[in-house]
Amino acid sequence: MTVDMDRVPWLTRGQIDDKAEQVLSRSREILGFDLSPPIPIEAIIEQVFGYHLLVEDLNERYAHLGLKDEDLLGATVVPRREILIHEKLLTDPKRRGRYFFTCAHELAHLVLHERFVTQACRSGGLSRTEQDILCRISVNRKRGEWQADFMAACLLMPEAATRQAYRAAISERPTLLVNRESSVCRRGRPLWLEPVLAHAPFYSEAVIEAGSFKNVSRAAMCIRLEELGLLVNAVDRPWIAEG
C-alpha cells in the first residue's frame, strides 16, 4: 500500500502555475542568480529544499511491491527528505530529458502534496515504507500525478520563457496542425508546405534551441506548447514519442 494520489485536493492549472513561480522566485533568492532555461532543477532540490537527490535501482529498492521493470521512474520519501530517481534514466542518453522531468515531477510532489502525505500517514497509520510517493507510468492519470506533471512542466518550461522562445523560433501566432502529414503530388513532392502533426518534433526542437531548454525533451516541449495554446493539435492524434 502507498499513498493514493487520486485523493489529493483539487488544484487548478493557475494555482499550480503560481506555486511553480513561487518555487522559482524562492530559488532565485537562495541561489543568488537569475533563473533562465535550462532550469537547474537538481540544485533547486538539494540547495533550496534541502532534499537529497539519489539515483539508484528503484526496482531493487521496491522489489517487495512487485512492480513491472519499466513502470517505476522516481519516488519522494518525505520522512527521510529524499528524492529518488531510477538509474535507468541516466544510463540511456535518449532518456536524458525524462531524467530532468522526473526530478521536477518529484519536486512537484514535495511542494504540492507533502502536507497531504503527512496527514494521510497520521490518520491512516501507514508505515514509513508506505509513505513513499512513487512515480509510476501506469498511474500517471491519477489526479496527483497529473498535478505533478503539470508543475514539472511549469518549472522546466516557464510560460514567459517558452512563449518568448516560440515567438523567436516559430511565429507570433499559434500554429494550427490540421493534418497528420503534408499533402503530396507527383513524384512525392509536397503540394504546399503546411503545419502538420508530423512536423511537431521540428517545432519542438526549434523552441528548445531558441530558448536554451537543454534539459527538456521534444515530447515534453510539444505537450507544453499545446498547454499554452501555441501548438493546436486539431488532428486528434497523439503527439510524438519520448525523445
C-alpha positions as a printed NumPy array, in Angstrom:
array([[  0.   ,   0.   ,   0.   ],
       [  1.226,   3.544,  -0.809],
       [ -0.348,   6.985,  -0.653],
       [ -3.297,   7.263,  -3.081],
       [ -2.635,  10.188,  -5.442],
       [ -6.296,  10.211,  -6.52 ],
       [ -7.257,  11.614,  -3.122],
       [ -5.162,  14.764,  -3.146],
       [ -7.048,  18.102,  -3.108],
       [ -8.1  ,  19.518,  -6.478],
       [ -5.904,  22.306,  -7.869],
       [ -6.431,  24.435, -10.976],
       [ -3.747,  24.968, -13.598],
       [ -3.469,  28.568, -12.43 ],
       [ -2.886,  27.534,  -8.824],
       [ -0.195,  25.053,  -9.843],
       [  1.499,  27.591, -12.101],
       [  1.513,  30.112,  -9.227],
       [  3.178,  27.567,  -6.944],
       [  5.802,  26.851,  -9.602],
       [  6.572,  30.558,  -9.915],
       [  6.87 ,  30.788,  -6.126],
       [  9.435,  27.969,  -6.223],
       [ 11.424,  29.711,  -8.946],
       [ 11.259,  33.049,  -7.124],
       [ 12.441,  31.479,  -3.868],
       [ 15.202,  29.676,  -5.76 ],
       [ 16.451,  32.925,  -7.288],
       [ 16.806,  34.418,  -3.815],
       [ 18.569,  31.427,  -2.269],
       [ 20.817,  30.514,  -5.203],
       [ 21.703,  34.132,  -5.809],
       [ 21.292,  34.29 ,  -9.583],
       [ 18.528,  34.751, -12.115],
       [ 16.964,  31.518, -13.295],
       [ 16.642,  31.049, -17.03 ],
       [ 16.49 ,  27.825, -19.029],
       [ 17.92 ,  25.317, -18.588],
       [ 16.402,  25.483, -15.096],
       [ 18.866,  23.927, -12.562],
       [ 16.318,  21.547, -11.076],
       [ 18.92 ,  19.428,  -9.261],
       [ 20.298,  22.477,  -7.442],
       [ 16.776,  23.557,  -6.501],
       [ 16.044,  20.142,  -4.97 ],
       [ 19.253,  19.992,  -2.931],
       [ 20.184,  23.596,  -2.185],
       [ 16.77 ,  25.244,  -1.937],
       [ 14.638,  22.455,  -0.45 ],
       [ 17.4  ,  20.597,   1.357],
       [ 16.448,  17.179,  -0.009],
       [ 18.949,  14.505,  -1.003],
       [ 18.759,  13.634,  -4.717],
       [ 19.703,   9.98 ,  -5.155],
       [ 19.986,   7.857,  -8.286],
       [ 19.628,   4.114,  -7.768],
       [ 17.909,   0.919,  -8.894],
       [ 14.36 ,   1.529,  -7.705],
       [ 13.169,  -1.875,  -8.866],
       [ 15.511,  -3.363,  -6.311],
       [ 14.508,  -0.932,  -3.557],
       [ 10.797,  -1.56 ,  -4.107],
       [ 11.042,  -5.214,  -5.117],
       [  8.522,  -6.116,  -2.404],
       [  5.812,  -4.233,  -4.35 ],
       [  6.159,  -6.489,  -7.414],
       [  6.161,  -3.629,  -9.932],
       [  6.973,  -4.078, -13.614],
       [ 10.542,  -3.222, -14.627],
       [  9.599,  -0.236, -16.812],
       [  6.861,   1.142, -14.541],
       [  8.783,   2.921, -11.785],
       [ 10.675,   6.144, -12.551],
       [ 11.082,   8.004,  -9.272],
       [  9.975,   8.405,  -5.67 ],
       [  9.676,  11.069,  -2.991],
       [ 10.43 ,   9.935,   0.556],
       [  9.248,  12.735,   2.844],
       [ 10.364,  11.3  ,   6.239],
       [ 13.97 ,  10.878,   5.033],
       [ 13.969,  14.041,   2.881],
       [ 14.975,  12.093,  -0.212],
       [ 14.057,  12.271,  -3.874],
       [ 14.946,   9.082,  -5.718],
       [ 15.394,   8.717,  -9.481],
       [ 15.694,   5.37 , -11.241],
       [ 19.223,   4.871, -12.532],
       [ 17.938,   3.666, -15.918],
       [ 17.082,   7.281, -16.786],
       [ 20.757,   8.234, -16.598],
       [ 22.222,   5.203, -18.357],
       [ 20.208,   5.832, -21.544],
       [ 21.206,   9.103, -23.305],
       [ 17.872,   9.155, -25.117],
       [ 16.077,   9.495, -21.779],
       [ 18.053,  12.497, -20.513],
       [ 15.013,  14.741, -20.796],
       [ 12.941,  12.207, -18.886],
       [ 15.536,  12.238, -16.072],
       [ 15.212,  16.002, -15.529],
       [ 11.437,  15.9  , -15.919],
       [ 11.227,  13.159, -13.283],
       [ 13.363,  15.283, -10.945],
       [ 10.931,  18.179, -11.437],
       [  7.949,  15.831, -11.084],
       [  9.176,  14.556,  -7.716],
       [  9.889,  18.103,  -6.522],
       [  6.325,  18.98 ,  -7.509],
       [  5.029,  16.152,  -5.305],
       [  7.013,  17.639,  -2.445],
       [  5.612,  21.128,  -2.99 ],
       [  2.018,  20.137,  -3.732],
       [  1.46 ,  17.019,  -1.652],
       [  3.792,  16.945,   1.36 ],
       [  1.04 ,  18.125,   3.724],
       [ -1.444,  15.624,   2.28 ],
       [  1.031,  12.766,   2.705],
       [  1.777,  13.765,   6.301],
       [ -1.914,  13.951,   7.181],
       [ -2.712,  10.658,   5.42 ],
       [  0.049,   8.91 ,   7.31 ],
       [ -1.121,  10.243,  10.646],
       [ -4.763,   9.329,  10.099],
       [ -4.216,   6.127,   8.136],
       [ -1.494,   4.564,  10.218],
       [  0.801,   3.918,   7.275],
       [  4.235,   2.523,   7.952],
       [  7.298,   4.525,   6.897],
       [  7.787,   2.456,   3.75 ],
       [  4.142,   3.058,   2.774],
       [  4.574,   6.834,   2.912],
       [  6.705,   6.993,  -0.242],
       [  5.19 ,   8.763,  -3.254],
       [  6.012,   6.591,  -6.263],
       [  6.209,   7.957,  -9.802],
       [  4.82 ,   5.152, -11.983],
       [  3.929,   5.212, -15.671],
       [  0.87 ,   3.017, -15.081],
       [ -0.8  ,   5.543, -12.717],
       [  0.102,   8.799, -14.473],
       [ -3.575,   9.673, -14.931],
       [ -4.238,   9.894, -11.21 ],
       [ -5.045,  13.428, -10.058],
       [ -1.872,  13.891,  -8.035],
       [  0.32 ,  12.563, -10.839],
       [ -1.248,  14.934, -13.381],
       [ -0.692,  17.815, -10.967],
       [  2.971,  16.866, -10.537],
       [  3.426,  16.529, -14.314],
       [  1.911,  19.951, -14.948],
       [  4.007,  21.636, -12.269],
       [  7.155,  19.928, -13.602],
       [  6.413,  21.488, -16.999],
       [  5.862,  24.896, -15.389],
       [  9.206,  24.611, -13.573],
       [ 11.337,  23.447, -16.51 ],
       [  9.487,  25.447, -19.167],
       [  8.245,  28.682, -17.534],
       [  5.444,  30.258, -19.533],
       [  7.146,  33.595, -20.282],
       [ 10.396,  31.972, -21.437],
       [  8.54 ,  29.386, -23.52 ],
       [  6.365,  31.966, -25.249],
       [  9.399,  34.133, -25.982],
       [ 11.284,  31.205, -27.5  ],
       [  8.249,  30.185, -29.564],
       [  7.913,  33.698, -30.982],
       [ 11.623,  33.787, -31.831],
       [ 11.661,  30.359, -33.463],
       [  8.205,  29.855, -34.979],
       [  5.687,  32.673, -35.126],
       [  3.86 ,  35.458, -33.337],
       [  0.688,  33.41 , -33.743],
       [ -0.342,  29.931, -32.606],
       [  0.276,  27.137, -35.116],
       [ -2.74 ,  25.054, -36.138],
       [ -1.883,  21.468, -37.088],
       [ -4.738,  20.288, -39.297],
       [ -3.283,  17.19 , -40.974],
       [ -1.101,  14.273, -39.955],
       [  1.29 ,  14.687, -42.898],
       [  1.845,  17.118, -45.762],
       [ -0.267,  16.833, -48.887],
       [  1.724,  15.39 , -51.787],
       [  1.531,  15.455, -55.536],
       [  3.584,  13.97 , -58.322],
       [  6.979,  12.413, -57.575],
       [  6.381,  12.643, -53.864],
       [  6.993,  16.367, -53.626],
       [  4.827,  18.436, -51.263],
       [  1.915,  20.154, -52.926],
       [  2.372,  23.001, -50.445],
       [  4.145,  23.459, -47.158],
       [  1.763,  23.413, -44.218],
       [  1.928,  22.914, -40.459],
       [  1.166,  19.24 , -39.785],
       [  1.42 ,  16.876, -36.863],
       [  4.431,  15.155, -38.404],
       [  6.327,  18.44 , -38.069],
       [  5.694,  18.712, -34.303],
       [  9.169,  17.382, -33.388],
       [ 10.762,  20.102, -35.536],
       [  8.699,  22.869, -33.95 ],
       [  9.564,  21.499, -30.532],
       [ 13.272,  21.263, -31.322],
       [ 13.305,  24.813, -32.693],
       [ 11.781,  26.193, -29.486],
       [ 14.191,  24.155, -27.348],
       [ 17.159,  25.612, -29.22 ],
       [ 15.823,  29.178, -29.263],
       [ 15.143,  29.125, -25.516],
       [ 18.128,  27.004, -24.382],
       [ 15.833,  24.382, -22.868],
       [ 18.721,  21.915, -22.879],
       [ 17.261,  19.623, -20.206],
       [ 13.829,  19.224, -21.839],
       [ 12.757,  16.503, -24.277],
       [ 10.973,  17.205, -27.533],
       [  7.936,  15.295, -26.302],
       [  7.687,  17.403, -23.138],
       [  8.036,  20.616, -25.139],
       [  5.301,  19.524, -27.57 ],
       [  2.903,  18.987, -24.683],
       [  3.881,  22.296, -23.076],
       [  3.325,  24.195, -26.335],
       [ -0.116,  22.628, -26.605],
       [ -0.92 ,  23.519, -22.99 ],
       [ -0.047,  27.137, -23.732],
       [ -2.155,  27.155, -26.903],
       [  0.864,  27.696, -29.147],
       [  0.593,  24.367, -30.994],
       [ -3.012,  23.404, -31.662],
       [ -3.444,  19.693, -32.365],
       [ -6.592,  19.579, -34.491],
       [ -5.872,  16.064, -35.77 ],
       [ -6.935,  14.3  , -32.57 ],
       [ -3.87 ,  12.059, -32.732],
       [ -1.12 ,  11.529, -30.124],
       [  1.989,  13.675, -30.029],
       [  5.444,  12.302, -30.729],
       [  7.019,   9.597, -28.608],
       [  9.629,  10.291, -25.933],
       [ 12.729,  11.987, -27.288]])
